Amino acid sequence: MLALVLVLGCATAGTDAGQEGIDGHWRAQLDLAGGPLRFHMDLNGEGGASGTLCNGAICDALSAVRSLPGDSVLLEIGDYDAVIRAHVSADSLVGFYRNVGNRGPRTIPFRATRGSWPIEAPPASITGSWDAIFTPDDSPSPRVLELRDTERGLEGTVISNTGDSGLFWGGASDGQFVMSHFDGSFVYMLTGGLDGDTLRGVFHAGATSQRPFVAVRSTGAPHLKAPTELVTVDATTAFEWNFPDVDGDFVSNLDERFQGKVVIVEIFGTWCPTCHDSAPTMVKLYDMFHDRGLEIVGLSYEVTGDPEIDGLLVRRFGEKFGIEYPLLLAGVNDDDSPHETQPQLSGPIAFPTAIFIDPSGQVRRVHSGFYGPALGEVHEELEQELIQFTEELLREAGR
Amino acid sequence: MLSRILLACLVAPSFLGAQIPAAVQVERADYAEWLRTSTSSPYAAVFHGPLSGDLVFGSEGQAALRGAPTATLSKGLRGLGLRTDAGRRAVPRNREVALGDWRLRVSSSPQGDMVTVFAPPSQEVEHPGWFPYSVNLVIEGELGRPDRPAEKAMLGLDGVAVSASLAGTFVGLVLGENVRLTAYRIPIPGSEESELTVFYRDGTSGAETYPPGRFVVLEPLGGARYQMDLNRSRNPFCAYNPRFPCPLPWSGNTLQFRVEAGELYEPYHY
């Protein structure tokens, strides 16, 4: 660590390192092979030593902001074992973003200057919904690109069969658009432009990874698998679970409270932005129908596997949304854990996934993913659909 | 140590700073520091192998694991778990989990789960260093796409099997020689990322550099153009510790001349 600090000092030796504080609003960028990934930072180094990384309307808190010898600053992104280390001059920060993967540390050049990126309103010709095919070599895969004109510029997301990649933010000029998503861990950027009626571009991930894509306007015909088609379930037996809650008490499908009830099992993770979008809808369903016999249970798949740490995160999640139904520590968020702990499910499990169970214990529907409030009418339609389906199950049960 | 780093700072402008891009300089310092001090440095690994049955730590465990706290890693109906006196905890794949001062990581691979266990670093290990940076070994070339798609199971840098897709053939001029090197796209587990990678041997392999070869990543320049900075060539983890399996040299990727660039090799320090 010390060596890195000193090398960074070497790399900037001879410059006029200013003594100004770092408080304020910064326009920042990571220099990827495919161009600059833009984002904003708000730093409060002197007062509270805190800060945020922002992509458009979404900001993630830094875990710490520390001053280092030699007019350098360390911005810690604790959740991801990642840091931004930069040399400070009067109105600029120059350094590196670094995270540690299984194959060692990786660095991406970082720069920031005071101020904001200009708002670049996108032309109407690129906003809307696009059916894209990502074409990395031999495994083309479908995505839907949702691009919106907002007061902050171009915003949107990339949706795959198993969920979305979070909010992307950027702008457009001269027929070309750039949008990025950097939350301290995921380094994603989408670039492209119109070629006739076709949108062509590149999805950038990390410093060098690039996947070209081609997209046409969504026609309304399904491009991705329907949310109810992604996961199949072994419905020959009752759907089972038995996991500890945040206090360590086990909650099972055999518990009295679930018997003869309509139950929604929500697979989620506190790390998953879409799960934060879906939680209010689950709370709404619970508030509307609990008295008529609806129970909900949340099965969380967390980052560390340590009950103490994960329990704290899940407890906070529950408090944030005012959740009154049980939230259980079911596993960890790797590809295999949900399948290992829920062997009745097959297919790629999205976060979140809602499993609707009738009073006999049979799974009636599995809904993968969620369309959050950012999708406007689509979100409202989905919420209504889930309300209607829940009511239908309750009505069937004579409740 | 500190004096050596300070010395490097002082002399850097004369023989390093003038040539080595800051990004490469930081990358090298960071990587050497990680190898030297990280709790998951390949140097600190005492076990690397498939998870077949229970893996027992502590006095009843395998020889390499007897100094660790008592615990059992197993895969059961509730997924991967680590059972200790304090109870059971789920174990995420592809991330480190603490076991007292020890660390373990379960890596997912097409062949099943691989477990790596790291003991607390017992000694400070010196990184063998790099060849002097040479701008002549920053190569620009073209990546010709393959005639047909191909997937191949192979060992990555970290000795964990991956399913890599054939990316094509990198064609460029290295020290006046036309070279053609096969490149694969190697995924980075748990992300949308992948790296266009070349694993190659050359006239230094087995002498100053690791015998089976070194990895280097191709960086896109736009279109079919890529940069291959041979100064950023890295050893597979088996170069640091024989507990990691070594990738087999890729067929056709042997250069018949010396590439004096990238990471050096010294026999094991552990």
Interface residues (C-beta under 8 A of the other chain):
Chain A: M1 L2 A3 L4 L6 V7 L8 G9 C10 A11 A13 A33 G34 F96 R98 V100 G101 N102 R103 G104 P105 T107 P109 P136 D137 D138 S139 S165 F186 V187 Y188 F203 A205 G206 A207 T208 S209 Q210 R211 F243 V303 T304 G305 D306 P307 L329 G331 V332 N333 D334 D335 D336 S337 E340 T341 P343
Chain B: L2 I5 L6 A8 C9 A12 P13 G17 A22 A23 Q25 V26 E27 A29 D30 Y31 A32 E33 W34 L35 T37 S38 K75 L77 R78 G79 L80 L82 G87 R89 A90 V91 P92 R93 N94 R95 V97 R105 S107 S108 P149 A150 E151 G156 L157 D158 V160 S165 L166 A167 R185 I188 P189 G190 S191 E192 E193 S194 E195 L196 V217 L218 E219 P220 L221
